[in-house]
Amino acid sequence: MFDKIPEPDLFMWNTMLRGSAQSSTPLLTISLFSRMERLGEASDHYTFPFVLKACTRLRWVNMGCVIHGKIVKSGFECNKFCRNTLIYFHGNVGDIEIAGKLFDDVAKRDVVAWSAMTAGYAKRGELRVARQIFDEMPEKDMVSWNVMITGYLKHGDMESARDLFNVVPKRDVVTWNAMISGYVSSKEYDKSLAMFEEMKECGEYPDEVTMLSLLSACAELGSLDVGEKMHFSIMEIGKGGFSVLLGNALIDMYAKCGSIAKALGVFHSMRDKDISTWNTIIARLALHGHSEEAISLFEKMRRQKFLPNDITFTGVLLACSHAGKVYEGRKYFKMMKDDYEILPNEKHYGCLVDVLGRAGLLNEAIVFINEMEIEPNAIIWRTLLAACKIHDNVEMGRYVNEQLLKLRNDHSGDYVLLSNLYASQGEWYGAQSIRGLMDDTGIKKERGSSLIDTDTEPS
């Protein structure tokens, strides 16, 4: 629509700049501003702050400094709107000393300037200075309180955040979301759920940000009952629908709570999907042993012209690994490199080593590792060592353990695997030697885990 206007006036330009600066595409603001300048359109005291906001979001320090120069040259440095945006820009991504000088040079500061300085120091982790500025503020608005609370939360100081939260004169949804998210980040999931109940009792309505944090808490707790209640709340808030972002979080939550059927139900009910939707369901199906469905959905995704990324292929290769699908594993690994030009990472390599290892193709796995385009790490070798144990190959197990020792690896599981491998073949002296080596070096047995599986991030 904007492109069809023959000669847009400054108001129209500023409207576009403001909208793009606040949207998910701040880069468009820079593009529009460059076009505006090429056409010789003059900027005013609204134009520059919108562009500066985009620079802050993009963390484009040099471009922001250029805009600062243009503000000075245009005589707008004393304009309240421009000055406050400059303080915020320099405080958050630029030079905090410049922000401080701009702040100090103002005889009469408003609450926006105070909040900008507080945010700048809080974001840099200088919480003592931020709190000092906050306490000196002659008046505080909701933004001021939220800035300080969020500053504490981002640096893990839950106690100070809660103390401040308790004395906030009036809370809004941002205040509640900050605390709920803070508890989730600090792995205090029960407290995040309790905070949600408190939020409802106080008459505050949750939004999408609230529900995303709570779904994450339910997923980590593995609490299906609470997760279903959150799903119901989401449907109430959205009047029967929900965003792609919430849909993805629901799929992940249900899968982590052990209900693949409900995860699939959400997936199939979603009219709109993005790459994260497909990645989440494929990875979770693979992790729960539903390899055929994971691979089938991957093929469906390709037919619908979605472009897979490296995370997609991690999930697909994991599905091949769990199902022992050697042919498919080789095919998808080759497809990833040749058809989609995706460079394999350690997870992709690890999955294919696991595919070959589980199938007993240990020699092929060794050749594959030696031809890898990255240096094999402990995860790769450990995956093969586990396969050596499964297939009772002592000789190769010894070789793999030597590679792990070269990496100066002291993971107890490697020693235990090799010791058990010796024992399974009746080589008791070898088993005892490994156990003795563990004792001599002070290595203690740890609880087992699967690094390939647990490291898969479906996002």
Secondary structure, DSSP 8 states (H G I E B T S, - for coil): -GGG-SS--HHHHHHHHHHHHHSS-THHHHHHHHHHHHTT----TTHHHHHHHHHHHHT-HHHHHHHHHHHHHTT-TTSHHHHHHHHHHHHHTS-HHHHHHHHHT-SS--HHHHHHHHHHHHHTT-HHHHHHHHHH-SS--HHHHHHHHHHHHHTT-HHHHHHHHHT-SS--HHHHHHHHHHHHHTT-HHHHHHHHHHHHHTT----HHHHHHHHHHHHHHT-HHHHHHHHHHHHHHTTT---HHHHHHHHHHHHHTT-HHHHHHHHHH-SS--HHHHHHHHHHHHHTT-HHHHHHHHHHHHHTT----HHHHHHHHHHHHHHT-HHHHHHHHHHHHHTS-----HHHHHHHHHHHHHTT-HHHHHHHHHT-SS---HHHHHHHHHHHHHTT-HHHHHHHHHHHHHTT---HHHHHHHHHHHHHTT-HHHHHHHHHHHHHHT--------HHHHT----
